[in-house]
Amino acid sequence: MIERHVTFDVLPGKEKDFETFFSQEYAPAMCRQAGFLGVSLLREADTPTVYKMVIAFETPDLAAAWRASDGHKALSPRLKSMYSQSRVTVYEVVIGRK
């Protein structure tokens, strides 16, 4: 399993739009992808314009398939319009619990 941690610096005033877009459009589209295991959206307590999206897929190839999908390509321009920059770190999950 892999996790992609994507940090977004959301534009001031766009926080609610970002959250709504994530919950109503982005996450549902991702949930339909093969190999999808889960996604969370976290907001920094001290800096409420900084969000972290934690995405889990079975394999790196299945995560790459989501990024290359028509659904992701269609949603990306709207997502990008709500933040100034993003950073991605990919992790291989070595030990996990539920």
Biopython code that builds the backbone (N, CA, C, O; Angstrom):
import numpy as np
from Bio.PDB.StructureBuilder import StructureBuilder

atoms = [
    (1, "MET", "N", (0.844, -1.175, 0.000)),
    (1, "MET", "CA", (0.000, 0.000, 0.000)),
    (1, "MET", "C", (0.887, 1.235, 0.000)),
    (1, "MET", "O", (1.962, 1.248, 0.600)),
    (2, "ILE", "N", (0.421, 2.267, -0.679)),
    (2, "ILE", "CA", (1.124, 3.552, -0.657)),
    (2, "ILE", "C", (0.165, 4.640, -0.176)),
    (2, "ILE", "O", (-1.054, 4.538, -0.311)),
    (3, "GLU", "N", (0.765, 5.674, 0.386)),
    (3, "GLU", "CA", (0.014, 6.870, 0.729)),
    (3, "GLU", "C", (0.684, 8.050, 0.063)),
    (3, "GLU", "O", (1.908, 8.182, 0.072)),
    (4, "ARG", "N", (-0.134, 8.896, -0.509)),
    (4, "ARG", "CA", (0.326, 10.171, -1.065)),
    (4, "ARG", "C", (-0.181, 11.255, -0.128)),
    (4, "ARG", "O", (-1.385, 11.363, 0.107)),
    (5, "HIS", "N", (0.723, 12.049, 0.403)),
    (5, "HIS", "CA", (0.361, 13.169, 1.266)),
    (5, "HIS", "C", (0.572, 14.440, 0.454)),
    (5, "HIS", "O", (1.701, 14.800, 0.120)),
    (6, "VAL", "N", (-0.521, 15.107, 0.146)),
    (6, "VAL", "CA", (-0.474, 16.309, -0.681)),
    (6, "VAL", "C", (-0.849, 17.503, 0.195)),
    (6, "VAL", "O", (-1.954, 17.559, 0.735)),
    (7, "THR", "N", (0.064, 18.447, 0.333)),
    (7, "THR", "CA", (-0.172, 19.652, 1.124)),
    (7, "THR", "C", (-0.559, 20.782, 0.186)),
    (7, "THR", "O", (0.116, 21.032, -0.812)),
    (8, "PHE", "N", (-1.646, 21.461, 0.512)),
    (8, "PHE", "CA", (-2.157, 22.559, -0.303)),
    (8, "PHE", "C", (-2.134, 23.853, 0.502)),
    (8, "PHE", "O", (-2.564, 23.878, 1.655)),
    (9, "ASP", "N", (-1.638, 24.917, -0.097)),
    (9, "ASP", "CA", (-1.768, 26.261, 0.459)),
    (9, "ASP", "C", (-2.976, 26.891, -0.231)),
    (9, "ASP", "O", (-2.864, 27.465, -1.314)),
    (10, "VAL", "N", (-4.117, 26.772, 0.414)),
    (10, "VAL", "CA", (-5.379, 27.234, -0.163)),
    (10, "VAL", "C", (-5.434, 28.760, -0.102)),
    (10, "VAL", "O", (-5.019, 29.372, 0.882)),
    (11, "LEU", "N", (-5.947, 29.350, -1.157)),
    (11, "LEU", "CA", (-6.074, 30.802, -1.224)),
    (11, "LEU", "C", (-7.025, 31.296, -0.127)),
    (11, "LEU", "O", (-8.089, 30.709, 0.073)),
    (12, "PRO", "N", (-6.659, 32.356, 0.575)),
    (12, "PRO", "CA", (-7.543, 32.895, 1.611)),
    (12, "PRO", "C", (-8.930, 33.193, 1.039)),
    (12, "PRO", "O", (-9.060, 33.772, -0.039)),
    (13, "GLY", "N", (-9.941, 32.794, 1.768)),
    (13, "GLY", "CA", (-11.318, 32.975, 1.320)),
    (13, "GLY", "C", (-11.858, 31.810, 0.513)),
    (13, "GLY", "O", (-13.056, 31.765, 0.234)),
    (14, "LYS", "N", (-11.004, 30.859, 0.128)),
    (14, "LYS", "CA", (-11.417, 29.705, -0.676)),
    (14, "LYS", "C", (-11.537, 28.416, 0.160)),
    (14, "LYS", "O", (-11.797, 27.346, -0.390)),
    (15, "GLU", "N", (-11.349, 28.520, 1.477)),
    (15, "GLU", "CA", (-11.317, 27.323, 2.323)),
    (15, "GLU", "C", (-12.605, 26.503, 2.219)),
    (15, "GLU", "O", (-12.542, 25.290, 2.018)),
    (16, "LYS", "N", (-13.754, 27.133, 2.349)),
    (16, "LYS", "CA", (-15.030, 26.404, 2.292)),
    (16, "LYS", "C", (-15.271, 25.833, 0.904)),
    (16, "LYS", "O", (-15.773, 24.717, 0.771)),
    (17, "ASP", "N", (-14.916, 26.593, -0.138)),
    (17, "ASP", "CA", (-15.051, 26.086, -1.509)),
    (17, "ASP", "C", (-14.186, 24.844, -1.702)),
    (17, "ASP", "O", (-14.620, 23.866, -2.311)),
    (18, "PHE", "N", (-12.967, 24.888, -1.183)),
    (18, "PHE", "CA", (-12.036, 23.763, -1.281)),
    (18, "PHE", "C", (-12.618, 22.532, -0.586)),
    (18, "PHE", "O", (-12.596, 21.435, -1.143)),
    (19, "GLU", "N", (-13.131, 22.712, 0.615)),
    (19, "GLU", "CA", (-13.702, 21.599, 1.368)),
    (19, "GLU", "C", (-14.936, 21.022, 0.669)),
    (19, "GLU", "O", (-15.097, 19.805, 0.587)),
    (20, "THR", "N", (-15.794, 21.894, 0.173)),
    (20, "THR", "CA", (-17.000, 21.442, -0.533)),
    (20, "THR", "C", (-16.631, 20.685, -1.801)),
    (20, "THR", "O", (-17.184, 19.619, -2.072)),
    (21, "PHE", "N", (-15.707, 21.225, -2.573)),
    (21, "PHE", "CA", (-15.261, 20.569, -3.800)),
    (21, "PHE", "C", (-14.684, 19.188, -3.487)),
    (21, "PHE", "O", (-14.978, 18.212, -4.176)),
    (22, "PHE", "N", (-13.861, 19.119, -2.443)),
    (22, "PHE", "CA", (-13.269, 17.841, -2.050)),
    (22, "PHE", "C", (-14.358, 16.823, -1.695)),
    (22, "PHE", "O", (-14.342, 15.698, -2.193)),
    (23, "SER", "N", (-15.293, 17.213, -0.845)),
    (23, "SER", "CA", (-16.285, 16.255, -0.352)),
    (23, "SER", "C", (-17.333, 15.884, -1.390)),
    (23, "SER", "O", (-17.805, 14.747, -1.401)),
    (24, "GLN", "N", (-17.708, 16.809, -2.260)),
    (24, "GLN", "CA", (-18.795, 16.546, -3.198)),
    (24, "GLN", "C", (-18.353, 16.062, -4.570)),
    (24, "GLN", "O", (-19.132, 15.424, -5.277)),
    (25, "GLU", "N", (-17.100, 16.359, -4.962)),
    (25, "GLU", "CA", (-16.678, 15.998, -6.315)),
    (25, "GLU", "C", (-15.372, 15.203, -6.367)),
    (25, "GLU", "O", (-15.318, 14.133, -6.973)),
    (26, "TYR", "N", (-14.327, 15.726, -5.733)),
    (26, "TYR", "CA", (-13.008, 15.111, -5.875)),
    (26, "TYR", "C", (-12.948, 13.733, -5.209)),
    (26, "TYR", "O", (-12.570, 12.755, -5.854)),
    (27, "ALA", "N", (-13.313, 13.647, -3.938)),
    (27, "ALA", "CA", (-13.259, 12.369, -3.225)),
    (27, "ALA", "C", (-14.186, 11.323, -3.848)),
    (27, "ALA", "O", (-13.766, 10.177, -4.009)),
    (28, "PRO", "N", (-15.435, 11.668, -4.207)),
    (28, "PRO", "CA", (-16.286, 10.663, -4.838)),
    (28, "PRO", "C", (-15.712, 10.108, -6.147)),
    (28, "PRO", "O", (-15.842, 8.917, -6.428)),
    (29, "ALA", "N", (-15.080, 10.974, -6.942)),
    (29, "ALA", "CA", (-14.473, 10.505, -8.197)),
    (29, "ALA", "C", (-13.313, 9.559, -7.896)),
    (29, "ALA", "O", (-13.163, 8.528, -8.551)),
    (30, "MET", "N", (-12.504, 9.906, -6.919)),
    (30, "MET", "CA", (-11.363, 9.070, -6.545)),
    (30, "MET", "C", (-11.820, 7.718, -5.998)),
    (30, "MET", "O", (-11.191, 6.694, -6.263)),
    (31, "CYS", "N", (-12.907, 7.715, -5.241)),
    (31, "CYS", "CA", (-13.416, 6.480, -4.620)),
    (31, "CYS", "C", (-13.800, 5.422, -5.656)),
    (31, "CYS", "O", (-13.826, 4.231, -5.343)),
    (32, "ARG", "N", (-14.091, 5.839, -6.860)),
    (32, "ARG", "CA", (-14.489, 4.901, -7.919)),
    (32, "ARG", "C", (-13.305, 4.258, -8.629)),
    (32, "ARG", "O", (-13.501, 3.387, -9.476)),
    (33, "GLN", "N", (-12.089, 4.663, -8.305)),
    (33, "GLN", "CA", (-10.892, 4.169, -8.986)),
    (33, "GLN", "C", (-10.463, 2.801, -8.468)),
    (33, "GLN", "O", (-10.573, 2.520, -7.274)),
    (34, "ALA", "N", (-9.981, 1.965, -9.354)),
    (34, "ALA", "CA", (-9.447, 0.653, -8.968)),
    (34, "ALA", "C", (-8.282, 0.846, -8.004)),
    (34, "ALA", "O", (-7.429, 1.710, -8.209)),
    (35, "GLY", "N", (-8.257, 0.045, -6.969)),
    (35, "GLY", "CA", (-7.158, 0.073, -6.023)),
    (35, "GLY", "C", (-7.250, 1.137, -4.960)),
    (35, "GLY", "O", (-6.377, 1.222, -4.096)),
    (36, "PHE", "N", (-8.294, 1.957, -5.003)),
    (36, "PHE", "CA", (-8.471, 3.015, -4.015)),
    (36, "PHE", "C", (-8.754, 2.402, -2.647)),
    (36, "PHE", "O", (-9.580, 1.497, -2.527)),
    (37, "LEU", "N", (-8.069, 2.895, -1.615)),
    (37, "LEU", "CA", (-8.270, 2.393, -0.258)),
    (37, "LEU", "C", (-8.845, 3.429, 0.696)),
    (37, "LEU", "O", (-9.511, 3.062, 1.665)),
    (38, "GLY", "N", (-8.606, 4.704, 0.451)),
    (38, "GLY", "CA", (-9.158, 5.720, 1.336)),
    (38, "GLY", "C", (-8.539, 7.082, 1.097)),
    (38, "GLY", "O", (-7.479, 7.206, 0.483)),
    (39, "VAL", "N", (-9.229, 8.107, 1.597)),
    (39, "VAL", "CA", (-8.729, 9.477, 1.493)),
    (39, "VAL", "C", (-9.246, 10.270, 2.684)),
    (39, "VAL", "O", (-10.377, 10.079, 3.131)),
    (40, "SER", "N", (-8.410, 11.153, 3.187)),
    (40, "SER", "CA", (-8.782, 12.076, 4.261)),
    (40, "SER", "C", (-8.317, 13.467, 3.877)),
    (40, "SER", "O", (-7.323, 13.634, 3.171)),
    (41, "LEU", "N", (-9.051, 14.460, 4.352)),
    (41, "LEU", "CA", (-8.632, 15.842, 4.182)),
    (41, "LEU", "C", (-8.441, 16.426, 5.571)),
    (41, "LEU", "O", (-9.368, 16.454, 6.382)),
    (42, "LEU", "N", (-7.228, 16.890, 5.833)),
    (42, "LEU", "CA", (-6.874, 17.469, 7.125)),
    (42, "LEU", "C", (-6.633, 18.960, 6.955)),
    (42, "LEU", "O", (-6.112, 19.396, 5.928)),
    (43, "ARG", "N", (-7.013, 19.745, 7.965)),
    (43, "ARG", "CA", (-6.741, 21.189, 7.957)),
    (43, "ARG", "C", (-5.845, 21.483, 9.154)),
    (43, "ARG", "O", (-6.122, 21.047, 10.272)),
    (44, "GLU", "N", (-4.764, 22.229, 8.908)),
    (44, "GLU", "CA", (-3.865, 22.584, 10.011)),
    (44, "GLU", "C", (-4.616, 23.431, 11.034)),
    (44, "GLU", "O", (-5.329, 24.367, 10.673)),
    (45, "ALA", "N", (-4.452, 23.096, 12.306)),
    (45, "ALA", "CA", (-5.138, 23.822, 13.373)),
    (45, "ALA", "C", (-4.628, 25.257, 13.501)),
    (45, "ALA", "O", (-5.408, 26.177, 13.749)),
    (46, "ASP", "N", (-3.341, 25.443, 13.334)),
    (46, "ASP", "CA", (-2.745, 26.777, 13.514)),
    (46, "ASP", "C", (-2.744, 27.631, 12.251)),
    (46, "ASP", "O", (-2.619, 28.853, 12.331)),
    (47, "THR", "N", (-2.881, 27.000, 11.087)),
    (47, "THR", "CA", (-2.876, 27.729, 9.814)),
    (47, "THR", "C", (-4.031, 27.196, 8.973)),
    (47, "THR", "O", (-3.831, 26.275, 8.181)),
    (48, "PRO", "N", (-5.233, 27.750, 9.124)),
    (48, "PRO", "CA", (-6.424, 27.172, 8.506)),
    (48, "PRO", "C", (-6.503, 27.252, 6.982)),
    (48, "PRO", "O", (-7.487, 26.801, 6.396)),
    (49, "THR", "N", (-5.486, 27.817, 6.332)),
    (49, "THR", "CA", (-5.459, 27.775, 4.865)),
    (49, "THR", "C", (-4.547, 26.661, 4.357)),
    (49, "THR", "O", (-4.386, 26.500, 3.147)),
    (50, "VAL", "N", (-3.950, 25.892, 5.264)),
    (50, "VAL", "CA", (-3.080, 24.779, 4.864)),
    (50, "VAL", "C", (-3.821, 23.469, 5.118)),
    (50, "VAL", "O", (-4.240, 23.170, 6.236)),
    (51, "TYR", "N", (-3.966, 22.704, 4.045)),
    (51, "TYR", "CA", (-4.663, 21.416, 4.090)),
    (51, "TYR", "C", (-3.712, 20.310, 3.653)),
    (51, "TYR", "O", (-2.782, 20.534, 2.878)),
    (52, "LYS", "N", (-3.967, 19.119, 4.165)),
    (52, "LYS", "CA", (-3.226, 17.940, 3.716)),
    (52, "LYS", "C", (-4.247, 16.886, 3.308)),
    (52, "LYS", "O", (-5.134, 16.524, 4.081)),
    (53, "MET", "N", (-4.103, 16.400, 2.076)),
    (53, "MET", "CA", (-4.917, 15.311, 1.570)),
    (53, "MET", "C", (-4.077, 14.045, 1.684)),
    (53, "MET", "O", (-2.971, 13.979, 1.148)),
    (54, "VAL", "N", (-4.598, 13.045, 2.378)),
    (54, "VAL", "CA", (-3.902, 11.771, 2.553)),
    (54, "VAL", "C", (-4.676, 10.729, 1.756)),
    (54, "VAL", "O", (-5.825, 10.414, 2.065)),
    (55, "ILE", "N", (-4.022, 10.199, 0.720)),
    (55, "ILE", "CA", (-4.665, 9.294, -0.236)),
    (55, "ILE", "C", (-3.975, 7.939, -0.167)),
    (55, "ILE", "O", (-2.747, 7.863, -0.212)),
    (56, "ALA", "N", (-4.752, 6.875, -0.058)),
    (56, "ALA", "CA", (-4.178, 5.527, -0.003)),
    (56, "ALA", "C", (-4.662, 4.699, -1.206)),
    (56, "ALA", "O", (-5.853, 4.649, -1.513)),
    (57, "PHE", "N", (-3.694, 4.054, -1.874)),
    (57, "PHE", "CA", (-3.969, 3.133, -2.977)),
    (57, "PHE", "C", (-3.194, 1.847, -2.739)),
    (57, "PHE", "O", (-2.192, 1.832, -2.024)),
    (58, "GLU", "N", (-3.665, 0.782, -3.343)),
    (58, "GLU", "CA", (-3.012, -0.521, -3.188)),
    (58, "GLU", "C", (-1.577, -0.519, -3.697)),
    (58, "GLU", "O", (-0.691, -1.103, -3.072)),
    (59, "THR", "N", (-1.344, 0.144, -4.844)),
    (59, "THR", "CA", (-0.013, 0.131, -5.458)),
    (59, "THR", "C", (0.305, 1.503, -6.058)),
    (59, "THR", "O", (-0.606, 2.295, -6.299)),
    (60, "PRO", "N", (1.578, 1.789, -6.298)),
    (60, "PRO", "CA", (1.931, 3.040, -6.981)),
    (60, "PRO", "C", (1.315, 3.138, -8.381)),
    (60, "PRO", "O", (0.918, 4.221, -8.809)),
    (61, "ASP", "N", (1.237, 2.014, -9.090)),
    (61, "ASP", "CA", (0.663, 2.040, -10.440)),
    (61, "ASP", "C", (-0.814, 2.408, -10.430)),
    (61, "ASP", "O", (-1.286, 3.119, -11.317)),
    (62, "LEU", "N", (-1.546, 1.923, -9.423)),
    (62, "LEU", "CA", (-2.966, 2.263, -9.338)),
    (62, "LEU", "C", (-3.155, 3.726, -8.946)),
    (62, "LEU", "O", (-4.103, 4.369, -9.398)),
    (63, "ALA", "N", (-2.266, 4.257, -8.112)),
    (63, "ALA", "CA", (-2.307, 5.688, -7.790)),
    (63, "ALA", "C", (-2.011, 6.519, -9.037)),
    (63, "ALA", "O", (-2.650, 7.545, -9.270)),
    (64, "ALA", "N", (-1.048, 6.076, -9.831)),
    (64, "ALA", "CA", (-0.709, 6.779, -11.074)),
    (64, "ALA", "C", (-1.873, 6.732, -12.060)),
    (64, "ALA", "O", (-2.103, 7.688, -12.801)),
    (65, "ALA", "N", (-2.607, 5.615, -12.069)),
    (65, "ALA", "CA", (-3.766, 5.502, -12.959)),
    (65, "ALA", "C", (-4.832, 6.532, -12.590)),
    (65, "ALA", "O", (-5.482, 7.085, -13.477)),
    (66, "TRP", "N", (-5.022, 6.797, -11.307)),
    (66, "TRP", "CA", (-5.956, 7.851, -10.889)),
    (66, "TRP", "C", (-5.498, 9.204, -11.419)),
    (66, "TRP", "O", (-6.300, 9.955, -11.973)),
    (67, "ARG", "N", (-4.227, 9.518, -11.257)),
    (67, "ARG", "CA", (-3.725, 10.814, -11.714)),
    (67, "ARG", "C", (-3.833, 10.963, -13.231)),
    (67, "ARG", "O", (-3.981, 12.077, -13.735)),
    (68, "ALA", "N", (-3.761, 9.852, -13.958)),
    (68, "ALA", "CA", (-3.849, 9.894, -15.421)),
    (68, "ALA", "C", (-5.283, 9.768, -15.932)),
    (68, "ALA", "O", (-5.523, 9.885, -17.134)),
    (69, "SER", "N", (-6.232, 9.533, -15.036)),
    (69, "SER", "CA", (-7.619, 9.280, -15.442)),
    (69, "SER", "C", (-8.303, 10.539, -15.976)),
    (69, "SER", "O", (-7.913, 11.663, -15.659)),
    (70, "ASP", "N", (-9.325, 10.321, -16.788)),
    (70, "ASP", "CA", (-10.117, 11.435, -17.315)),
    (70, "ASP", "C", (-10.788, 12.203, -16.181)),
    (70, "ASP", "O", (-10.895, 13.428, -16.237)),
    (71, "GLY", "N", (-11.241, 11.483, -15.148)),
    (71, "GLY", "CA", (-11.888, 12.144, -14.014)),
    (71, "GLY", "C", (-10.956, 13.105, -13.306)),
    (71, "GLY", "O", (-11.336, 14.235, -12.998)),
    (72, "HIS", "N", (-9.735, 12.661, -13.047)),
    (72, "HIS", "CA", (-8.757, 13.532, -12.383)),
    (72, "HIS", "C", (-8.399, 14.718, -13.270)),
    (72, "HIS", "O", (-8.314, 15.852, -12.798)),
    (73, "LYS", "N", (-8.192, 14.454, -14.547)),
    (73, "LYS", "CA", (-7.847, 15.542, -15.477)),
    (73, "LYS", "C", (-8.971, 16.576, -15.565)),
    (73, "LYS", "O", (-8.705, 17.770, -15.697)),
    (74, "ALA", "N", (-10.211, 16.128, -15.494)),
    (74, "ALA", "CA", (-11.345, 17.056, -15.573)),
    (74, "ALA", "C", (-11.466, 17.904, -14.309)),
    (74, "ALA", "O", (-11.846, 19.072, -14.383)),
    (75, "LEU", "N", (-11.145, 17.325, -13.145)),
    (75, "LEU", "CA", (-11.291, 18.025, -11.876)),
    (75, "LEU", "C", (-10.091, 18.912, -11.525)),
    (75, "LEU", "O", (-10.235, 19.874, -10.771)),
    (76, "SER", "N", (-8.933, 18.602, -12.053)),
    (76, "SER", "CA", (-7.699, 19.306, -11.687)),
    (76, "SER", "C", (-7.737, 20.817, -11.890)),
    (76, "SER", "O", (-7.277, 21.541, -11.007)),
    (77, "PRO", "N", (-8.258, 21.334, -12.998)),
    (77, "PRO", "CA", (-8.261, 22.793, -13.162)),
    (77, "PRO", "C", (-9.039, 23.518, -12.045)),
    (77, "PRO", "O", (-8.615, 24.573, -11.574)),
    (78, "ARG", "N", (-10.163, 22.949, -11.635)),
    (78, "ARG", "CA", (-10.938, 23.582, -10.561)),
    (78, "ARG", "C", (-10.200, 23.489, -9.234)),
    (78, "ARG", "O", (-10.198, 24.440, -8.453)),
    (79, "LEU", "N", (-9.576, 22.347, -8.979)),
    (79, "LEU", "CA", (-8.794, 22.194, -7.754)),
    (79, "LEU", "C", (-7.657, 23.218, -7.735)),
    (79, "LEU", "O", (-7.447, 23.903, -6.733)),
    (80, "LYS", "N", (-6.933, 23.317, -8.838)),
    (80, "LYS", "CA", (-5.780, 24.228, -8.916)),
    (80, "LYS", "C", (-6.185, 25.689, -8.780)),
    (80, "LYS", "O", (-5.364, 26.517, -8.384)),
    (81, "SER", "N", (-7.417, 26.021, -9.095)),
    (81, "SER", "CA", (-7.863, 27.413, -8.990)),
    (81, "SER", "C", (-8.056, 27.851, -7.537)),
    (81, "SER", "O", (-8.259, 29.034, -7.267)),
    (82, "MET", "N", (-7.993, 26.901, -6.603)),
    (82, "MET", "CA", (-8.256, 27.222, -5.197)),
    (82, "MET", "C", (-7.010, 27.243, -4.319)),
    (82, "MET", "O", (-7.114, 27.526, -3.126)),
    (83, "TYR", "N", (-5.828, 26.949, -4.879)),
    (83, "TYR", "CA", (-4.615, 26.976, -4.060)),
    (83, "TYR", "C", (-3.468, 27.638, -4.809)),
    (83, "TYR", "O", (-3.450, 27.699, -6.038)),
    (84, "SER", "N", (-2.500, 28.137, -4.020)),
    (84, "SER", "CA", (-1.350, 28.813, -4.618)),
    (84, "SER", "C", (-0.202, 27.862, -4.896)),
    (84, "SER", "O", (0.544, 28.052, -5.856)),
    (85, "GLN", "N", (-0.052, 26.841, -4.067)),
    (85, "GLN", "CA", (0.981, 25.831, -4.316)),
    (85, "GLN", "C", (0.620, 24.539, -3.593)),
    (85, "GLN", "O", (-0.191, 24.517, -2.668)),
    (86, "SER", "N", (1.259, 23.459, -4.058)),
    (86, "SER", "CA", (1.058, 22.154, -3.420)),
    (86, "SER", "C", (2.392, 21.410, -3.390)),
    (86, "SER", "O", (3.295, 21.668, -4.185)),
    (87, "ARG", "N", (2.479, 20.489, -2.453)),
    (87, "ARG", "CA", (3.667, 19.646, -2.301)),
    (87, "ARG", "C", (3.207, 18.217, -2.076)),
    (87, "ARG", "O", (2.227, 17.977, -1.371)),
    (88, "VAL", "N", (3.914, 17.269, -2.676)),
    (88, "VAL", "CA", (3.535, 15.862, -2.573)),
    (88, "VAL", "C", (4.682, 15.057, -1.984)),
    (88, "VAL", "O", (5.840, 15.222, -2.367)),
    (89, "THR", "N", (4.339, 14.186, -1.048)),
    (89, "THR", "CA", (5.282, 13.200, -0.523)),
    (89, "THR", "C", (4.594, 11.851, -0.614)),
    (89, "THR", "O", (3.452, 11.701, -0.178)),
    (90, "VAL", "N", (5.278, 10.876, -1.173)),
    (90, "VAL", "CA", (4.718, 9.531, -1.321)),
    (90, "VAL", "C", (5.405, 8.605, -0.317)),
    (90, "VAL", "O", (6.629, 8.603, -0.187)),
    (91, "TYR", "N", (4.598, 7.829, 0.381)),
    (91, "TYR", "CA", (5.091, 6.888, 1.373)),
    (91, "TYR", "C", (4.675, 5.475, 1.018)),
    (91, "TYR", "O", (3.568, 5.249, 0.531)),
    (92, "GLU", "N", (5.554, 4.539, 1.259)),
    (92, "GLU", "CA", (5.194, 3.127, 1.227)),
    (92, "GLU", "C", (4.824, 2.771, 2.661)),
    (92, "GLU", "O", (5.614, 2.974, 3.583)),
    (93, "VAL", "N", (3.618, 2.239, 2.844)),
    (93, "VAL", "CA", (3.174, 1.890, 4.194)),
    (93, "VAL", "C", (3.852, 0.589, 4.592)),
    (93, "VAL", "O", (3.659, -0.447, 3.957)),
    (94, "VAL", "N", (4.643, 0.658, 5.642)),
    (94, "VAL", "CA", (5.397, -0.490, 6.119)),
    (94, "VAL", "C", (4.604, -1.253, 7.172)),
    (94, "VAL", "O", (4.536, -2.481, 7.147)),
    (95, "ILE", "N", (4.008, -0.508, 8.096)),
    (95, "ILE", "CA", (3.172, -1.090, 9.139)),
    (95, "ILE", "C", (1.930, -0.242, 9.265)),
    (95, "ILE", "O", (2.023, 0.978, 9.397)),
    (96, "GLY", "N", (0.780, -0.860, 9.225)),
    (96, "GLY", "CA", (-0.478, -0.130, 9.375)),
    (96, "GLY", "C", (-1.437, -0.894, 10.272)),
    (96, "GLY", "O", (-1.349, -2.114, 10.406)),
    (97, "ARG", "N", (-2.337, -0.170, 10.871)),
    (97, "ARG", "CA", (-3.365, -0.760, 11.725)),
    (97, "ARG", "C", (-4.712, -0.138, 11.440)),
    (97, "ARG", "O", (-4.809, 0.989, 10.953)),
    (98, "LYS", "N", (-5.731, -0.879, 11.746)),
    (98, "LYS", "CA", (-7.103, -0.358, 11.629)),
    (98, "LYS", "C", (-7.758, -0.472, 12.959)),
    (98, "LYS", "O", (-8.920, -0.096, 13.110)),
]
sb = StructureBuilder()
sb.init_structure("model")
sb.init_model(0)
sb.init_chain("A")
sb.init_seg("    ")
for serial, (resi, resn, name, xyz) in enumerate(atoms, 1):
    if name == "N":
        sb.init_residue(resn, " ", resi, " ")
    sb.init_atom(name, np.array(xyz, "f"), 0.0, 1.0, " ", f" {name:<3s}", serial, name[0])
structure = sb.get_structure()
